Amino acid sequence: MLTAYLTDEHVSDFERGWIILALAGHAVVYLLLTAAESIWLIGTVMRIWRRREAGLADAVRTGVYRPTTVILLGAHLLYLALRWLGLAGLGRRVAEHYAPGHPPT
């Protein structure tokens, strides 16, 4: 439905541009967050692997850097909340555009 909305001739170029910018921004934020999580995971696994002789519980306790874990978890939850809000707003905009009796903008 998004494709139909973006290609509709009644949607202004200004509005279409903002939606494309929002989609591009979402892609950049998603890639940065995924890269940060991947780098953190690789580093954490390496630290735990180096401490494996102390036992798994001790290796995990000393190998997982908690502040980074909390920051990444918070960033991911914020990303999910903003993504949900963005999708809800976009869905509302599309639904209003295609509502029966709604004049085209």
N, C-alpha and C positions, 0 to 999 in steps of 0.2 A: 504494500500500500504506500510505502514511502516513495518508491520509484514513481508511482502514478502521481503522487502529490508533487514531487519535484519536477515532473515533466508537464504538469498541468499549466496551460497558458494563462490561467487566472491568478496564479501565484506570482507575486512580484519578484523581480530579479533581486531586489534588496533582501527580501525574506529568504529566497533560495540561497543567496550568498551567505547569510548568517547560519543557515542550517549546514551548508557545506563546511564552513569554518568550524562549527561545533563538532562535526563528524571528524574533521582532520585533527582538531585539538584532542578529541577523545582517543584517536589512534596514537598520537604522540604520548599522551599520559599513560595509556595502556602499555605501550612498548617500554617506556621508562620504568614503570612499576614492575613489569615482568622481568626486565633486565636486572633491576635491583634485587628482586626476590631470588633470581637465579644465582647471582653473584654471592648473596648472603648464604644461600643453601650450599653452594660448592665450598665456600670458606668454612662453614660450620661442619660439614661432613669431613673435611680435611683435618680440622682441629680435633674432632672426635676420633678419627682414625689414628692420629698420632698419639693419642692418650689411651688407646684401647687396652694396653697392658694393665692399666690401673683398674680395669673393670668397666663394664658398660655404664652403670649408674654414675660412677665418678667421672667417666669420660664425658658423658652428656652434661653433668652438672657443671663441669669446668669448661667444656668446649662450646656451649651455647651462650653467646653474649646476649644477656637479657635486654639491655636497653635497645639494641638494634632490633631484636625480636618484637618488642612492644611498638617501636616506631613503624616497622613494616606492617604489623598487624593493624595498627591504627590507620596507616595510609591505605591499606587494602579495604578496610571497612568504609573509610571516607570515599574511596573510589566507587565502591558498590552503592553507597547511598546517593552520591551525585549522579551515577549512571541511572539509577532507578528514577530519580527526579527528572533527569533529562528525557528518559524514555516516556515517562508519564506526561510531561509537557508536550513532547512531540506527538504523542498519541492523541492528546486532547486537541492540539492544533489541527491535526489531520481529520479527526472526527468532526470538529466544528466546520471545517472546510467542506466536508461531504455530507453534512446534515441536510435532511430534506427541507426545502424552503429557505435555506440559508443563501443569501445572495453571494455570488462570487466576489472575492476581493480584488 
